[in-house]
Every structure is written in structure tokens, then in C-alpha cells.
Amino acid sequence: MKQLPTPDKGRFQASRFVATYLADLCSDQSDGSPTIRGGQEAANKALAAFDVAGYHKSREEVYPIRSRSVSTLSPWVSHGLLSLEQLWDYVVDGPAEDVAAFRTNLLWQEYARHWYSRREPTPLNRRAGDATHHIDHSMGCIELTVDELEEDGWMPHEARRWFASDWVSRLGNNWQEGADYFQRHLIDGSEAANQLNWRLASASARQFSRWQVEERAPGLCASCERGTTCPVERWPQTPWNSSIADVQIESQRFASVQPDLLSGGGEPTAVWLHPQSLGDNDQALTAYPSLPAVFVFDEASLREKKFSSKKLIFWIETLAELSEKREVRLWRGERSKILSGENLAATAIPTLRWKQAAQPLEIAKLFPWRWLVTPTGGSVTTFAAWRESTGITNEFLLKQFATFAQELSYL
């Protein structure tokens, strides 16, 4: 194990830090995303610049980029720099139909978290090596998606649907490899939303055709080398499969994380940070402002996941900014050994993977995850079942769901 130096603030400094100390744990070498910056300041700036007006009509737009009304806030949401509750409240004064569409997508993200907190993570599928050799680069719509994913670490949800549809339904590729590819490159790579949406794409045989590309990315097909030989020229004959067996899990398969079962009491000596909770409003950080914050680059986990360096640069940018406000200690090695002997304060992350990582540690004070919708222990077999079990039944939300239920996808 090795303690790393405190990184200096800035993109160049962060990329150099990753190249120097963490390059062997990454799947590539880059200078970071050209459009997404890490840190609370960048998160706050992105939120202040977001206007929900127009979201309903143009959130599906893919190309040209200036036509999009997507929020692009998901990278900071996935790392706890912005919360779903914060976004929910932020749009309160916007146009009704735009607020409804945006909040429905927030609820879909919340549902994915509830769903994922009850199931065992699917092992990464690397049997075929690098999955990118399966991608059909001759299609302009797919190439646009791949370029944005690998360069920016983000792409709009409609483009994600195109890629997943082509990957699973037309090419017949393994959905786990596709999910792994997304998780590796997406800075907003929420395991919950990523796995749920890929399972849906696989189980429903969801497909797309050229008219969707022409509608959401006008002009793109005209420049595509496939021209009149487009493989998705016509709408596929495969019917929508409404029986999603792989997704419809028993709600009691795994209990949600219960923080009180893990908290050992006593006085903490450090705050343990997790990539999903790096924001200034992390409860453990705010409760113990004078304690050092500890972040561990767990070698075994990162070697398995092989994230793009863009994601680690985002982490370092965030941690460097945090280090200007309080002491931050960075380590590389085996998490359990590095944190052995520390009495930790931490914020619970609602996944079985986090619970397993926390088991061997001394958690002196554990703060509960801040849900947008409080878990009830009810069914999570479908989005509708989850909505009903959590009591989201007032007239206003029912009206939203009736209007936008068919459009649910990624944020």
C-alpha cells in the first residue's frame, strides 16, 4: 500500500496525477473529458446554467448538439455532488410539462437505485476481451455515439438507447459486455441505472430504425457511409416483449442497506469517502469538518473494472478541490488494510457491493443515504410496482406518469 501526495487543483494537474500514480489501473490514457469537470464548483456552475424550459420537447435530441435540452447533470449526481432532491426542487418554477418530464426521469433514477440496492452485482463479462471490436463503426449514428462516449465520458439517453438496441438486438452481443463498456467510459456511470437499462434492452429486444435517427439527428444519415444499405432502414418486426423476466426480481431477494446494523459507535478518527458521495453536503463530511477525509484507490477493484482515466481524473479534480477546504488523504492499495485501525465516519451507499466493502472496517458512525423517495420494502419488480409501493399516487404525479411513462429512459 502507498500513500499518494495531495493533488493540486486543476485539470492539467489532475491528468498528470492519474498518469503518474494510477495509469496502470485505467483502461486508457487521456487528458480527461473536454466537457465535464470534477468538483463541487463545477457541479454548482452546471446546475446554475441549467434551464428546464424546453426539456420535454427536445430532451430526446441527439444531433446537432446545440439542439439538445438534456440537463447533462448526471456526472455530478452520480458522484454525490448534486442530489436528486436538489434537482427536484431546483426546477419547481419551470414550465409544467418540462418539470413533469424532468422529475419523471429523476424518479426513474431513484427507482434504479432502489432496484439495485436489493440485488447482487452482475460480474463483469470479459470473456471476449475488449468488447469494442463488436461495434459497427460503419453506421454514422453509432459512430457519433461511440465518439462522444469515449471522448467526453457522456452521451444523451437517446443515443444510449440506439447503441444498446444495435448491440443486443441486431448484432446479438452479450448485454453484460455492453454494460461493462458503458460503465468503463461513462463519468456518470451509475451501476444501478446502467445495469437496469441494459437488462431492459436485453430482455425487451428493444430496437430502433432509421426514422428515429433522422428525427433526432437530422442530417446525420445523409453523411453516413452506409447510405442506402442502412441495416436499420425499416422498423424491425420483433415485437416488444413486455415480460421482462430478468428484471422482475423478488423484492426481498436482498434487504436494503441498514446503516444501524453497521455502526459500531465510538468517536471517529477519519471520514471514509466513496466515489458516489464526494460532495460538500456528504453527511459524514459535514458532521466531522475537522477530521481528515480518506479516499482509497482499491487496486483489486480498479483492476477488475478498468475505468477510463477520464473517470479517475474527475475523482482527482473533486478531491483536489476538497483538499483546499480540509485535510484529504489519498491511498493506493488494499482498502481493508489501509483503513485498518481507523474508526471511520461514513455515508452508507445503498449497494450490496458497498456493504461487503464496509464489513471488515470499523464504522464508528454511519450516516444513512439520502433518498429522494424513502424505501418501503415493497415491490421493485417494475417501475409501476415500485411507484405504487412507495406511495407516489397523488394526482399530480399520476398525471405525469400517464403522460410520460412511455418515454422513460436515462437521465
Backbone torsions as a table, in degrees:
resi	resn	phi	psi	omega
1	MET	NA	153.8	-173.9
2	LYS	-146.7	130.3	173.4
3	GLN	-82.9	132.6	-178.5
4	LEU	-95.8	154.1	178.4
5	PRO	-68.7	160.6	176.2
6	THR	-72.9	123.3	-177.3
7	PRO	-73.5	149.6	174.0
8	ASP	-82.3	153.6	-178.5
9	LYS	-72.9	141.5	176.1
10	GLY	128.8	153.1	-178.1
11	ARG	-65.5	-48.5	-179.1
12	PHE	-59.6	-44.4	-179.2
13	GLN	-63.7	-38.7	179.9
14	ALA	-66.9	-43.2	-179.9
15	SER	-66.2	-37.7	177.1
16	ARG	-66.7	-37.7	179.3
17	PHE	-61.7	-47.9	-179.9
18	VAL	-64.0	-42.2	179.8
19	ALA	-63.6	-33.3	-176.2
20	THR	-81.7	-42.7	-169.6
21	TYR	-110.9	-16.6	-170.2
22	LEU	-134.6	7.0	-172.4
23	ALA	-59.3	-36.4	-177.1
24	ASP	-71.4	-11.4	178.7
25	LEU	-95.0	-1.6	-176.0
26	CYS	-106.3	159.8	179.1
27	SER	-87.3	-11.7	-179.2
28	ASP	-155.2	178.3	174.1
29	GLN	-125.1	123.8	-179.0
30	SER	-144.7	174.1	175.4
31	ASP	-97.1	11.4	-179.2
32	GLY	95.9	169.4	178.6
33	SER	-67.0	132.6	178.4
34	PRO	-72.4	-13.3	-175.5
35	THR	-117.3	-14.2	-174.7
36	ILE	-121.3	123.7	178.8
37	ARG	-111.2	145.6	176.4
38	GLY	-84.3	162.5	175.7
39	GLY	111.6	155.5	-179.4
40	GLN	-66.4	-35.6	179.3
41	GLU	-62.0	-43.8	179.5
42	ALA	-65.7	-38.4	178.5
43	ALA	-63.0	-47.0	-179.1
44	ASN	-63.7	-37.9	179.5
45	LYS	-67.0	-41.3	179.7
46	ALA	-64.8	-40.2	179.0
47	LEU	-66.3	-42.8	-179.6
48	ALA	-63.0	-28.4	-177.8
49	ALA	-85.8	-10.5	-176.1
50	PHE	-81.6	132.0	175.7
51	ASP	-122.9	118.1	-176.1
52	VAL	-71.7	-15.7	-180.0
53	ALA	-58.8	128.2	-179.4
54	GLY	91.6	-4.3	-175.1
55	TYR	-61.2	-42.6	-176.2
56	HIS	-61.9	-43.1	-173.9
57	LYS	-81.9	-31.5	-172.5
58	SER	-123.0	13.0	178.5
59	ARG	-70.1	-16.5	178.4
60	GLU	-87.3	-8.0	-176.1
61	GLU	-68.0	140.5	-178.9
62	VAL	-113.1	-42.5	-173.9
63	TYR	-148.7	140.5	-4.8
64	PRO	-69.0	160.1	-173.3
65	ILE	-59.9	-34.4	-176.8
66	ARG	-65.5	-15.1	-178.5
67	SER	-85.3	-8.2	-175.7
68	ARG	-77.0	146.3	171.5
69	SER	-123.0	20.9	176.8
70	VAL	-68.3	156.7	-174.9
71	SER	-77.2	-32.2	-175.0
72	THR	56.9	26.1	-178.0
73	LEU	-94.3	-7.7	-172.9
74	SER	-60.8	-32.1	177.3
75	PRO	-59.0	-38.6	-178.9
76	TRP	-79.9	-28.9	174.3
77	VAL	-65.7	-44.9	-176.7
78	SER	-64.1	-21.6	-179.4
79	HIS	-106.5	11.3	175.5
80	GLY	75.6	12.6	178.3
81	LEU	-82.7	-24.5	170.3
82	LEU	-131.6	146.4	179.9
83	SER	-109.0	156.5	176.3
84	LEU	-61.6	-37.1	177.9
85	GLU	-62.3	-41.1	178.9
86	GLN	-62.6	-43.1	179.0
87	LEU	-67.8	-38.0	178.6
88	TRP	-57.9	-46.3	-178.4
89	ASP	-73.6	-31.1	-174.1
90	TYR	-62.9	-33.4	-174.0
91	VAL	-94.7	10.5	-170.9
92	VAL	-55.7	-32.0	-176.0
93	ASP	-96.0	8.2	-178.5
94	GLY	-78.5	174.3	176.4
95	PRO	-57.9	139.8	-171.0
96	ALA	-55.7	-46.8	-176.5
97	GLU	-69.3	-31.0	177.8
98	ASP	-73.5	-41.1	176.8
99	VAL	-61.6	-42.2	-179.4
100	ALA	-62.3	-45.8	-179.9
101	ALA	-64.1	-43.3	-178.4
102	PHE	-66.1	-45.3	-179.0
103	ARG	-67.6	-32.1	177.1
104	THR	-63.8	-38.9	176.5
105	ASN	-68.8	-33.3	174.1
106	LEU	-62.6	-40.9	179.4
107	LEU	-66.9	-34.7	175.8
108	TRP	-63.0	-41.5	176.7
109	GLN	-61.5	-41.1	179.3
110	GLU	-65.8	-42.0	177.1
111	TYR	-58.9	-42.7	178.8
112	ALA	-58.7	-39.0	178.8
113	ARG	-67.0	-43.4	177.3
114	HIS	-60.7	-45.9	179.8
115	TRP	-60.3	-47.5	-174.4
116	TYR	-71.9	-28.1	-178.7
117	SER	-66.9	-13.7	-176.9
118	ARG	-107.7	7.2	-177.3
119	ARG	-133.7	156.5	179.8
120	GLU	-75.0	136.2	179.3
121	PRO	-59.6	140.1	175.6
122	THR	-74.3	127.3	180.0
123	PRO	-58.7	146.7	177.4
124	LEU	-64.0	142.9	-177.4
125	ASN	-108.9	103.5	-178.4
126	ARG	-120.1	24.4	-177.1
127	ARG	-62.4	-32.9	-177.5
128	ALA	-97.0	11.5	-179.3
129	GLY	74.9	-141.9	-178.3
130	ASP	-70.5	116.5	-174.7
131	ALA	-69.9	-14.0	-173.3
132	THR	-64.9	-18.6	-179.4
133	HIS	-71.5	-8.8	177.5
134	HIS	-87.4	-8.7	-173.7
135	ILE	-75.7	136.6	177.3
136	ASP	-88.0	92.5	-176.4
137	HIS	-75.5	-7.3	-178.6
138	SER	-76.7	-14.1	-179.9
139	MET	-91.1	123.7	-177.1
140	GLY	-60.2	-37.5	-178.3
141	CYS	-67.5	-36.7	178.3
142	ILE	-74.9	-40.7	179.8
143	GLU	-63.5	-39.5	176.0
144	LEU	-59.8	-43.5	179.9
145	THR	-62.8	-46.9	-178.1
146	VAL	-64.3	-43.3	179.8
147	ASP	-59.6	-45.9	-178.2
148	GLU	-67.6	-39.7	179.2
149	LEU	-62.1	-49.8	-173.4
150	GLU	-78.0	-26.1	-179.9
151	GLU	-90.3	-44.4	-174.9
152	ASP	-96.6	-25.2	-174.9
153	GLY	77.4	22.4	-179.9
154	TRP	-160.5	155.7	170.8
155	MET	-161.1	156.5	-177.4
156	PRO	-68.1	155.6	-172.7
157	HIS	-64.2	-30.9	178.1
158	GLU	-64.2	-40.4	178.0
159	ALA	-66.9	-33.2	176.6
160	ARG	-64.6	-39.2	178.4
161	ARG	-65.5	-42.1	177.3
162	TRP	-56.4	-50.7	-176.6
163	PHE	-61.7	-49.3	-178.0
164	ALA	-62.3	-39.4	179.1
165	SER	-63.1	-47.3	-179.2
166	ASP	-65.8	-40.3	-177.0
167	TRP	-63.2	-48.7	-174.0
168	VAL	-86.8	-51.2	-168.5
169	SER	-80.7	-43.9	-177.4
170	ARG	-88.1	-45.4	-176.2
171	LEU	-86.4	-17.4	177.8
172	GLY	70.3	27.7	-179.8
173	ASN	-79.2	163.4	178.5
174	ASN	-71.1	127.7	-176.8
175	TRP	-65.5	-31.6	-179.7
176	GLN	-63.9	-36.0	177.6
177	GLU	-66.3	-39.6	177.2
178	GLY	-64.3	-43.3	178.1
179	ALA	-62.9	-39.4	177.9
180	ASP	-63.1	-42.9	178.9
181	TYR	-60.8	-45.4	176.6
182	PHE	-62.6	-47.8	-176.1
183	GLN	-61.3	-32.9	-179.1
184	ARG	-66.5	-38.9	-171.9
185	HIS	-101.7	-29.5	-175.1
186	LEU	-71.5	122.1	174.8
187	ILE	-68.5	-28.8	176.6
188	ASP	-90.1	22.2	-172.4
189	GLY	-63.2	73.2	172.3
190	SER	-68.2	119.4	179.3
191	GLU	-59.4	-36.0	-178.1
192	ALA	-62.1	-58.4	-177.4
193	ALA	-65.8	-38.4	-178.3
194	ASN	-63.3	-48.8	-178.9
195	GLN	-68.6	-40.3	-179.8
196	LEU	-62.0	-47.2	-176.9
197	ASN	-68.6	-36.5	176.8
198	TRP	-68.7	-37.0	176.2
199	ARG	-64.4	-40.0	177.1
200	LEU	-63.5	-42.9	179.5
201	ALA	-62.1	-38.8	-179.0
202	SER	-73.1	-45.3	-174.2
203	ALA	-73.8	-28.5	-174.8
204	SER	-97.9	-4.3	-176.3
205	ALA	53.3	38.6	-179.4
206	ARG	-63.4	131.3	-178.1
207	GLN	-130.3	176.4	177.7
208	PHE	-144.1	165.1	179.7
209	SER	-136.4	174.5	-171.8
210	ARG	-59.3	-33.9	-176.8
211	TRP	-61.7	-32.0	177.9
212	GLN	-66.0	-40.6	178.2
213	VAL	-65.3	-44.6	-178.9
214	GLU	-65.0	-31.5	179.7
215	GLU	-78.1	-40.1	-174.9
216	ARG	-95.6	-12.7	178.6
217	ALA	-142.0	63.6	-175.7
218	PRO	-57.4	133.2	179.4
219	GLY	95.0	-17.2	-176.4
220	LEU	-69.7	-43.0	-178.6
221	CYS	-63.3	-32.2	-178.3
222	ALA	-64.4	-26.2	-178.8
223	SER	-99.8	4.5	-176.2
224	CYS	-80.0	137.3	-178.4
225	GLU	-68.2	-18.5	179.9
226	ARG	-74.9	-25.8	175.4
227	GLY	49.8	-119.0	-178.0
228	THR	-80.6	-0.8	177.9
229	THR	-104.3	28.4	-179.4
230	CYS	-58.1	126.4	-178.2
231	PRO	-73.4	-10.3	178.2
232	VAL	-120.3	35.8	-177.3
233	GLU	-58.3	-41.2	-177.6
234	ARG	-114.9	157.2	177.1
235	TRP	-64.5	130.9	-176.8
236	PRO	-65.3	152.7	-179.2
237	GLN	-82.9	-15.1	-178.5
238	THR	-62.4	122.5	-178.8
239	PRO	-73.9	157.2	174.8
240	TRP	-65.3	129.4	-179.9
241	ASN	-97.0	107.4	-176.5
242	SER	-82.8	-7.6	179.0
243	SER	-96.5	97.3	-173.9
244	ILE	-99.3	79.6	-171.3
245	ALA	-61.7	-38.5	-175.6
246	ASP	-71.1	-22.4	-177.7
247	VAL	-94.0	-29.1	-176.0
248	GLN	-79.2	85.9	-177.0
249	ILE	-96.7	159.5	174.9
250	GLU	-70.8	135.4	-174.1
251	SER	-67.6	-20.7	-179.7
252	GLN	-98.6	13.3	-176.5
253	ARG	-57.2	-45.6	173.1
254	PHE	-135.5	136.7	177.1
255	ALA	-74.2	147.5	175.3
256	SER	-64.1	155.4	179.4
257	VAL	-58.2	130.4	178.3
258	GLN	-111.3	99.4	-174.3
259	PRO	-55.1	-37.0	-174.8
260	ASP	-65.9	-18.4	179.0
261	LEU	-80.4	-14.7	-176.2
262	LEU	-106.9	-17.3	-175.3
263	SER	-79.2	125.0	-175.5
264	GLY	-96.4	-8.0	-177.9
265	GLY	81.6	-178.1	-176.8
266	GLY	87.6	-179.7	-178.2
267	GLU	-97.3	125.8	178.5
268	PRO	-67.0	150.5	174.4
269	THR	-110.7	-12.6	179.5
270	ALA	-160.0	160.1	175.3
271	VAL	-104.6	123.4	179.1
272	TRP	-88.9	120.4	-179.0
273	LEU	-96.7	146.8	177.9
274	HIS	-126.0	146.7	-179.0
275	PRO	-55.5	-25.8	-179.8
276	GLN	-85.1	-1.2	-179.9
277	SER	-146.3	75.9	-176.6
278	LEU	-112.6	4.3	-174.1
279	GLY	-80.0	163.3	179.2
280	ASP	-60.9	-24.3	-178.3
281	ASN	-93.6	11.2	173.1
282	ASP	-56.3	130.3	-170.8
283	GLN	-64.7	-37.5	178.7
284	ALA	-67.7	-39.9	178.5
285	LEU	-63.6	-45.1	-177.2
286	THR	-71.6	-29.2	-179.8
287	ALA	-74.8	-26.5	-176.6
288	TYR	-132.0	70.8	-174.8
289	PRO	-67.6	-19.8	-177.7
290	SER	-93.2	-8.1	-179.3
291	LEU	-84.8	149.3	174.9
292	PRO	-67.8	144.3	174.8
293	ALA	-97.8	132.5	-175.9
294	VAL	-116.1	129.0	176.8
295	PHE	-125.7	127.7	-177.4
296	VAL	-113.0	126.0	170.0
297	PHE	-86.0	93.2	-176.0
298	ASP	-72.5	114.3	-171.2
299	GLU	-62.9	-43.6	-177.7
300	ALA	-61.2	-44.6	-179.2
301	SER	-65.9	-44.8	-176.8
302	LEU	-71.6	-32.6	175.8
303	ARG	-66.2	-33.6	178.0
304	GLU	-70.8	-45.1	-174.0
305	LYS	-79.5	-32.7	179.1
306	LYS	48.6	56.9	178.6
307	PHE	-64.1	156.1	170.0
308	SER	-64.9	148.2	178.0
309	SER	-61.5	-21.5	178.4
310	LYS	-57.7	-40.1	-178.2
311	LYS	-69.0	-43.1	-179.8
312	LEU	-68.6	-33.3	175.4
313	ILE	-63.7	-40.6	175.5
314	PHE	-58.6	-44.2	178.5
315	TRP	-60.9	-47.4	-177.1
316	ILE	-64.8	-40.3	176.2
317	GLU	-57.7	-42.5	-179.1
318	THR	-67.4	-44.9	-178.6
319	LEU	-69.1	-35.1	177.9
320	ALA	-64.9	-41.7	176.9
321	GLU	-64.0	-41.7	178.8
322	LEU	-63.0	-34.3	-177.8
323	SER	-67.1	-16.1	175.9
324	GLU	-79.9	-11.6	-177.8
325	LYS	-107.2	-22.8	-177.2
326	ARG	-163.8	171.0	179.0
327	GLU	-72.1	130.4	177.3
328	VAL	-125.9	127.9	178.4
329	ARG	-112.4	124.8	179.8
330	LEU	-109.2	135.3	180.0
331	TRP	-131.7	153.7	172.5
332	ARG	-127.6	130.8	-179.7
333	GLY	149.3	-149.3	179.9
334	GLU	-89.7	119.9	-172.7
335	ARG	-54.3	-49.9	-174.5
336	SER	-62.6	-35.4	179.2
337	LYS	-74.0	-40.6	-178.4
338	ILE	-64.7	-39.9	-176.6
339	LEU	-91.4	-0.1	178.1
340	SER	-61.9	133.2	179.9
341	GLY	92.3	-11.0	177.6
342	GLU	-91.6	139.1	168.0
343	ASN	-92.2	114.8	-167.6
344	LEU	-103.7	144.3	164.0
345	ALA	-104.3	137.1	-176.8
346	ALA	-153.1	159.7	172.1
347	THR	-102.2	126.6	-177.8
348	ALA	-65.2	134.8	174.2
349	ILE	-104.0	126.9	-170.9
350	PRO	-79.7	62.4	174.5
351	THR	-138.3	151.7	176.5
352	LEU	-64.5	-35.3	179.3
353	ARG	-59.4	-43.4	178.8
354	TRP	-66.3	-41.5	-179.5
355	LYS	-60.9	-39.9	177.6
356	GLN	-65.4	-39.0	178.3
357	ALA	-67.0	-32.2	-177.0
358	ALA	-80.3	-22.0	-173.4
359	GLN	-54.2	-45.9	-177.6
360	PRO	-80.4	-1.7	-175.7
361	LEU	-94.4	159.7	175.9
362	GLU	-92.4	99.1	179.9
363	ILE	-94.3	104.7	-179.1
364	ALA	-79.2	-37.3	-179.4
365	LYS	-143.8	117.9	-179.1
366	LEU	-116.5	126.9	-179.8
367	PHE	-99.4	141.4	-177.2
368	PRO	-72.3	151.2	173.8
369	TRP	-63.8	140.0	178.5
370	ARG	-89.5	104.0	179.5
371	TRP	-84.2	151.1	168.7
372	LEU	-75.1	-39.3	177.4
373	VAL	-124.6	120.4	-176.5
374	THR	-64.3	128.0	177.9
375	PRO	-60.9	143.5	-179.6
376	THR	-115.2	-9.7	-174.5
377	GLY	84.4	3.6	179.5
378	GLY	-79.5	-172.0	-174.4
379	SER	-67.0	141.5	171.1
380	VAL	-124.6	22.8	-176.9
381	THR	-64.6	-32.4	175.3
382	THR	-142.4	165.4	178.7
383	PHE	-61.8	-41.9	-179.5
384	ALA	-64.5	-41.0	179.6
385	ALA	-65.7	-40.6	178.3
386	TRP	-64.3	-44.1	-179.8
387	ARG	-58.6	-43.9	-179.2
388	GLU	-66.3	-40.7	-176.6
389	SER	-69.5	-26.0	-179.6
390	THR	-92.5	-0.8	174.7
391	GLY	82.5	18.8	177.1
392	ILE	-81.7	75.9	-173.5
393	THR	-128.6	7.0	-179.6
394	ASN	-69.4	161.5	-170.7
395	GLU	-59.7	-37.4	-177.2
396	PHE	-63.4	-47.0	-178.2
397	LEU	-72.7	-35.5	177.1
398	LEU	-59.7	-38.4	179.2
399	LYS	-65.0	-39.7	177.7
400	GLN	-62.6	-47.2	-176.4
401	PHE	-64.9	-37.5	179.5
402	ALA	-62.0	-33.6	-177.2
403	THR	-82.8	-37.9	-168.9
404	PHE	-115.4	5.0	-175.3
405	ALA	-58.1	-32.3	-178.0
406	GLN	-79.3	-6.9	-175.0
407	GLU	-107.4	4.8	-176.1
408	LEU	-62.5	136.8	176.5
409	SER	-165.4	-144.8	179.2
410	TYR	-74.3	155.1	174.8
411	LEU	-72.1	NA	NA
